[in-house]
Amino acid sequence: MDRRALLTRAALGATGLVAASAMGSLAPEAAFAASAQVPDPGAPDPNFAEGLITGRNQDLLQVQGSDGRLHKIQLTGVTSVWKLQPTTIDQARIGDGLYARGVKLPNGVLAAESVWINIVNLDVMINSIGRTGLNLDHHGQKVVGHVQQGITAAVYNGTPAVSDLSMLKVGRHVQVIGAWRPGTNEIDLATIYAAN
């Protein structure tokens, strides 16, 4: 059975046949890779949506895209959800930012295979380091990055991720992936990519 048939059946209430992770990576980095997969130059990818959650009716999310388009996203029994870590859609709130990848159904609804909530991917400079977080600068904007015990990890020069943040240095540029706290300049840190 192909991906479209699986998601269509799941969207219509059929029992899921595979675990969500079998549909693709839930890693937060996958959301940004998915947004880059545009079928025709300049055309939006019909199988990808992003924006702010403006409404919810059980497993159907309404999302206002940053380009002004309104998306309807159907969550299924095989939809994987990330909000700083793998979770359930019960963690989605109106006002949350969202990226979704899936299959566009004939009625225009996107049957989601993966949903990332409040994800951010920022190139920043470290201004200061504390025990519970980092003060960061993103193009002149102050960002507070909160370290999450048991979740936050660092990748140094492409090595495997580790929980040891002691090699981070003030004044260095890093890439951070995490979950934005809506309405603030704060993020919960998932992964910090640093070159030493």
C-alpha positions in Angstrom: 0.0 0.0 0.0 1.4 3.4 -0.9 1.6 6.5 1.3 -1.4 8.2 -0.3 -3.6 5.2 0.2 -2.5 4.7 3.8 -3.1 8.3 4.8 -6.4 8.5 2.9 -7.6 5.4 4.7 -6.4 6.8 8.1 -8.1 10.1 7.4 -11.3 8.3 6.6 -11.2 6.4 9.9 -9.6 3.1 8.9 -7.3 1.5 11.3 -3.6 2.6 11.0 -1.4 0.0 9.4 2.0 1.2 10.4 3.5 3.2 13.2 3.9 7.0 12.5 7.7 6.7 12.5 7.5 4.4 9.5 6.1 7.2 7.5 9.2 9.3 7.8 11.4 11.1 10.2 9.9 13.0 13.1 13.2 14.8 13.8 12.6 18.5 13.9 15.1 19.1 11.1 12.8 17.1 8.8 10.3 19.9 8.8 12.7 22.3 7.2 13.8 19.7 4.7 10.2 19.1 3.8 9.5 22.8 3.1 12.4 22.8 0.6 10.8 20.1 -1.5 8.9 22.3 -4.0 7.7 20.4 -7.1 7.9 23.4 -9.6 10.1 26.4 -9.1 8.1 29.0 -7.2 5.1 26.8 -6.7 4.0 25.8 -3.2 4.3 22.2 -2.3 0.7 20.8 -2.1 1.8 18.2 0.5 3.3 20.8 2.9 1.6 23.5 5.1 2.8 26.0 7.6 1.2 28.8 9.7 -0.6 29.5 12.9 -3.3 27.2 14.3 -6.5 29.3 14.3 -9.1 26.6 15.0 -9.6 23.0 15.9 -12.5 20.6 15.6 -11.3 17.3 17.2 -8.7 15.9 14.7 -9.1 18.7 12.1 -6.9 21.8 12.4 -7.4 25.1 10.7 -4.1 26.8 10.0 -3.6 30.4 8.6 -0.5 30.2 6.5 2.1 33.0 6.5 1.3 33.5 2.8 -2.4 34.1 3.7 -3.7 30.7 2.6 -6.0 28.8 4.9 -5.1 25.1 5.4 -7.2 22.3 6.8 -5.1 19.6 8.3 -6.6 16.2 9.2 -4.8 14.3 11.9 -4.9 10.5 11.6 -4.0 7.4 13.5 -0.6 7.5 11.9 0.2 11.2 12.3 3.4 11.8 14.2 3.6 14.9 16.3 6.6 16.8 17.6 6.5 19.6 20.2 10.1 19.7 21.6 9.8 15.9 21.7 7.5 13.3 20.2 4.0 13.9 21.7 0.3 13.7 20.9 -1.9 16.3 19.1 -3.5 17.1 22.5 -0.5 19.4 23.0 -1.6 21.6 20.0 -3.1 25.0 21.0 -4.7 27.8 19.1 -2.0 30.3 18.4 0.7 27.7 18.1 2.9 27.7 15.0 2.8 24.5 12.9 4.5 22.8 10.0 2.8 19.7 8.5 3.7 17.2 5.8 1.3 14.7 4.4 -0.9 14.0 1.4 -3.4 16.4 -0.1 -6.8 14.7 -0.4 -9.3 15.4 -3.3 -11.3 17.6 -1.0 -8.3 19.9 -0.4 -7.6 18.7 3.2 -4.0 17.7 4.0 -3.9 14.3 5.6 -0.9 14.8 7.9 1.8 12.2 8.3 4.0 14.5 10.4 3.3 17.7 12.4 5.8 19.9 14.1 4.4 22.4 16.6 6.2 25.8 17.4 9.4 24.6 15.8 12.2 27.1 15.2 15.5 26.8 13.4 17.7 29.8 14.1 21.3 30.9 13.4 22.3 32.8 16.6 25.2 34.1 18.5 25.6 33.1 22.1 25.6 36.2 24.3 25.8 34.5 27.7 25.5 31.0 29.2 23.7 30.2 32.4 22.8 26.9 34.2 19.3 26.9 32.9 19.7 28.6 29.5 21.4 30.7 26.9 21.0 34.3 26.0 21.1 34.5 22.3 21.2 37.1 19.5 19.3 36.5 16.3 20.1 39.3 13.8 19.9 41.9 16.6 16.9 40.3 18.4 17.3 38.9 21.9 16.3 35.3 22.2 16.2 33.4 25.5 17.0 29.7 25.0 15.8 27.4 27.9 17.8 24.2 28.5 15.4 21.2 29.0 16.7 18.5 31.3 16.9 15.2 29.4 16.1 16.8 26.1 18.5 19.5 25.1 21.6 18.2 23.3 24.6 19.7 21.5 26.2 18.5 18.3 29.8 19.6 18.0 31.4 19.6 14.5 29.0 17.0 13.3 29.6 14.5 16.1 26.7 12.6 17.6 24.4 14.6 19.9 25.4 14.8 23.6 23.8 16.4 26.7 27.1 18.1 27.6 26.9 21.8 26.8 30.2 22.7 28.4 31.9 23.2 25.0 29.6 26.1 24.0 31.3 29.4 24.0 30.1 33.0 24.4 30.5 35.0 21.2 30.2 31.9 18.9 27.6 31.4 16.3 25.5 28.3 16.6 22.3 26.9 15.0 19.5 26.0 17.4 16.4 24.0 16.9 13.7 24.1 19.5 10.1 24.9 20.3 9.0 28.6 20.4 7.0 29.8 23.4 4.2 31.7 21.6 3.9 35.4 22.4 7.5 35.5 23.7 11.1 35.8 22.6 11.8 32.4 24.3 12.4 28.9 23.0 12.9 25.6 24.6 16.1 24.1 23.2 16.1 20.7 21.5 19.4 20.7 19.6 22.3 23.1 19.4 24.7 22.7 16.4 28.2 24.2 17.2 31.6 24.2 15.5 34.5 24.4 17.9 
